[in-house]
Amino acid sequence: MIAVWTCRVLGVLFTIAGVVTFVAGDSGDFAHNTIHLVSGIAALGFGLTRWARAFAVVFGGAYLMLGVTGLALGELHAGPLHLMTGDHVFHVVLGSGVLAAGLLSRTRQVFARTTRSG
C-alpha cells in the first residue's frame, strides 16, 4: 500500500531532519524543528499500522492547506513559528504528494466467506 511506504519514508526523513537540526544546534526555529520531529515520529508510527492511509490523507491535506494559505498570505509569523515562501512551496509539494498517496491507496477489504449448500 503506497500510504504505508509514504508514511515510513516521510517518517524517517522528518525524524532524521528533526534530530539533525537539534544536534547541530540550529535552534533558530525551535518550534519548526519540533513540529518536523513530532510529525516524523507520528508518520513512522502510523506507517506501521492500518491507519497509514488516514494519516496520509489528514497530514497531506493539512500540509497542502498550510502551504496554499502561506502562499496567499506571504511570510507568516505564528507565535514562535516563522514560515517563508520556500516553506510554503515545500508544504504545497509535500502535502500534494502525501495526500495523493493516501487517496490513491486502497483500503483493505475484508471478504466474507460464503458457503454453498450443494
Backbone torsions as a table, in degrees:
resi	resn	phi	psi	omega
1	MET	NA	128.0	-175.0
2	ILE	-62.4	-34.7	-179.7
3	ALA	-64.4	-36.8	179.3
4	VAL	-61.7	-49.8	-178.9
5	TRP	-68.7	-34.8	176.9
6	THR	-62.4	-46.2	179.0
7	CYS	-61.8	-42.6	-178.6
8	ARG	-65.5	-46.0	179.9
9	VAL	-66.5	-46.9	177.4
10	LEU	-57.6	-43.7	-179.7
11	GLY	-61.4	-45.5	179.1
12	VAL	-63.4	-48.0	-177.1
13	LEU	-64.4	-45.5	-178.9
14	PHE	-68.3	-38.5	178.8
15	THR	-65.2	-44.8	177.9
16	ILE	-61.8	-45.9	-179.9
17	ALA	-60.8	-41.9	179.6
18	GLY	-64.7	-45.0	179.9
19	VAL	-65.5	-44.7	-178.5
20	VAL	-61.8	-42.7	-179.1
21	THR	-66.5	-33.7	176.8
22	PHE	-72.9	-43.1	-179.0
23	VAL	-67.5	-38.4	-179.4
24	ALA	-71.7	-10.5	177.3
25	GLY	83.5	18.1	178.4
26	ASP	-80.6	82.2	-178.2
27	SER	-97.1	13.8	-179.6
28	GLY	-59.7	-32.0	178.1
29	ASP	-136.8	70.8	-176.7
30	PHE	-55.1	-43.2	-177.9
31	ALA	-63.4	-44.2	-179.1
32	HIS	-63.6	-45.1	178.7
33	ASN	-62.8	-40.2	179.6
34	THR	-64.3	-42.3	178.5
35	ILE	-60.6	-43.3	179.0
36	HIS	-64.6	-41.1	179.2
37	LEU	-64.1	-48.0	-179.7
38	VAL	-65.0	-41.2	177.9
39	SER	-62.4	-40.2	179.3
40	GLY	-63.9	-45.1	179.4
41	ILE	-64.9	-41.1	178.4
42	ALA	-64.2	-44.4	179.5
43	ALA	-61.6	-42.2	176.5
44	LEU	-59.9	-46.3	179.8
45	GLY	-61.2	-47.5	-179.8
46	PHE	-68.7	-27.9	177.4
47	GLY	-67.4	-11.0	178.4
48	LEU	-104.5	7.3	-177.6
49	THR	-125.5	176.8	176.7
50	ARG	-79.5	0.6	-178.7
51	TRP	-96.2	10.4	-178.3
52	ALA	-59.4	-41.6	-179.1
53	ARG	-62.6	-46.3	-179.8
54	ALA	-62.8	-42.8	178.4
55	PHE	-60.8	-44.6	-178.9
56	ALA	-61.7	-40.8	179.8
57	VAL	-66.5	-47.3	-177.6
58	VAL	-68.6	-48.8	-178.6
59	PHE	-63.2	-47.8	-179.8
60	GLY	-61.9	-43.5	178.5
61	GLY	-63.8	-41.3	179.4
62	ALA	-65.6	-44.3	179.5
63	TYR	-66.0	-39.4	178.1
64	LEU	-63.2	-45.4	178.3
65	MET	-62.6	-40.9	178.2
66	LEU	-60.9	-44.8	-179.7
67	GLY	-65.9	-44.8	179.7
68	VAL	-64.5	-43.2	177.5
69	THR	-61.5	-43.8	179.2
70	GLY	-62.5	-42.0	178.3
71	LEU	-64.1	-36.1	179.6
72	ALA	-71.2	-36.3	-174.9
73	LEU	-96.9	-17.9	-177.6
74	GLY	89.7	-154.3	-178.3
75	GLU	-61.1	131.0	-176.4
76	LEU	-114.4	139.0	172.8
77	HIS	-126.8	103.4	179.1
78	ALA	-114.0	94.9	-174.9
79	GLY	62.6	-127.2	-179.1
80	PRO	-82.5	-3.7	-176.4
81	LEU	-90.3	125.0	179.6
82	HIS	-119.1	119.3	-178.9
83	LEU	-120.9	130.1	-179.1
84	MET	-114.8	179.9	-175.0
85	THR	-54.0	-43.2	178.7
86	GLY	-59.8	-39.6	176.9
87	ASP	-63.3	-42.1	-178.4
88	HIS	-63.4	-44.6	179.2
89	VAL	-63.1	-43.8	177.4
90	PHE	-58.2	-44.2	-178.8
91	HIS	-65.8	-38.2	178.4
92	VAL	-65.7	-46.8	-178.4
93	VAL	-65.8	-49.8	-179.0
94	LEU	-64.2	-46.2	-179.9
95	GLY	-60.1	-41.9	178.9
96	SER	-62.4	-44.6	-179.0
97	GLY	-65.8	-45.3	-178.7
98	VAL	-69.3	-40.7	177.2
99	LEU	-61.7	-44.7	178.5
100	ALA	-60.4	-42.3	179.0
101	ALA	-60.6	-40.8	178.5
102	GLY	-67.9	-43.8	-177.8
103	LEU	-71.3	-29.5	-179.3
104	LEU	-85.4	-10.3	178.3
105	SER	-79.5	139.0	177.6
106	ARG	-84.2	145.9	172.8
107	THR	-78.9	150.1	178.6
108	ARG	-71.4	133.0	-179.2
109	GLN	-102.7	138.9	176.7
110	VAL	-103.2	121.6	-179.4
111	PHE	-98.3	125.3	177.8
112	ALA	-78.1	141.8	176.3
113	ARG	-78.7	136.2	174.8
114	THR	-115.1	139.0	177.7
115	THR	-113.7	144.2	179.2
116	ARG	-112.8	133.9	173.6
117	SER	-88.6	136.6	-176.6
118	GLY	-153.3	NA	NA
